Amino acid sequence: MAETCAPNRADLVSNKQTRVLLWQLPSAAIVASFFLSSTPLKAGIWTAALTQMGLACLVNVSRCGRLHCYFTGPLFLLGALASLLRGLGVVPVTWAQLGITMLAGWLLLGRLPEKLWGTYTRRSQSVERFDQFTDRAHGVLQRAQQEAEDFSHHYIGTEHLLLGLIGEDQGVAAKVLSDRGVDLGAARSAVEHIVGRGDRPTSGSLGLTPRAKRVIQLSRDEARRLKHNDVGSEHLLLGLLRVGEGVAVGVLDSLGVSTDLRAMRDQISQLVSRN
């Protein structure tokens, strides 16, 4: 069964620029061609535009498993073939009939499958790597990527994980940090002071730094140590502290927050047992 999840950064449909370039501009070219009297020229525009749209859908399937692209890709390619045959006079249909058929097919196949079965047929690469993580831990990772993008950083480091932990305000980690007076705005200011902002926007999925990957590894170890089945935000926080260095620890130090691992682990154990 397909999974409904937050927009996948590998999804070409979710990216405004690629959506315009790969689908909306070809669609506009098809609409404009209705004003042309030359059948060969019209056939060429339709064939090229629909081929581009169909191939883009198939590429998107391989990138992120976007569900509707499994259906609309073949639809557009069949439309391209029909347009070519129409231009050669082999298929006895009007351009209006072909256009209405393509529009109806897109409205049906582009919407219904995802309403029934979800947006993606598989988890994104980042989710596959963290299949033992709780929903809140996934939320932390998504927030970390968003924080990195907001800073125009082309990586996800420990500082972004920390901001993600603070921002996931219903999580155990956020509660522990809040009890120690950690504020998201202050933490962001500290990150900006330490590492600054990037000079160009990010694009696509961002990779974890080696230190951030180490945090992920240690968070799994913390979950096992505490005999918890899944990795939650609290284990990510403990993993962050166990690394013992990096921008995140520097941010906590600058905010006057104790990074004593044992005290943090004890508080987390109490909170989890209480809940």
Secondary structure, 3 states (H helix, E strand, C coil): CCECCCCCCCCCCCCHHHHHHHHHHHHHHHHHHCCCCCHHHHHHHHHHHHHHHHHHHHHHHHHHCEHHHHHHHHHHHHHHHHHHHHHCCCCCCCHHHHHHHHHHHHHHHCCHHHHHHCCECCCCHHHHCCCCECHHHHHHHHHHHHHHHHCCCCCECHHHHHHHHHHCCCCHHHHHHHHCCCCHHHHHHHHHHHHCCCCCCCCCCCCECHHHHHHHHHHHHHHHHCCCCCECHHHHHHHHHHHCCCHHHHHHHHCCCCCCHHHHHHHHHHHHHHC
